[in-house]
Amino acid sequence: MGERAEAFDEVDRDGGRQIGLTHAFLAPGPWATPAVERRCFAEVRWLVAWLEEISGELGLVFALRYNDRDLGWIRRGVTDDAISEGLIAVWERDLERLEREAPRR
């Protein structure tokens, strides 16, 4: 469901190096059905789990951002509450509501 992925390797003003991947998702629109939303949600959950694994194995820290806004951190394999509760759990509840309210065929 992601539109594109773009790698970056930058040095900030303080000399800190940031290496990462920007993954763009399609913006919600009239196509946003429960099935499409569930696929986007599954992709994000997979990505978070993959980053947790890499972070834990290599002792890395990952910052997650959405729409130029910091979401939270994955540090040494542990996802903080901002991601697990503020992103994943909220999205899951919203998806359940969307599925309940979707017209039945």
Secondary structure, DSSP 4 states (H G I P E B T S, - for coil): -EEEEEEEEEE-TTS-EEEEEEEEEPPP-TT--HHHHHHHHHHHHHHHHHHHHHHHHHT-EEEEEETTEEEEEEETTEE-HHHIIIIIIHHHHHHHHHHHHSPP-
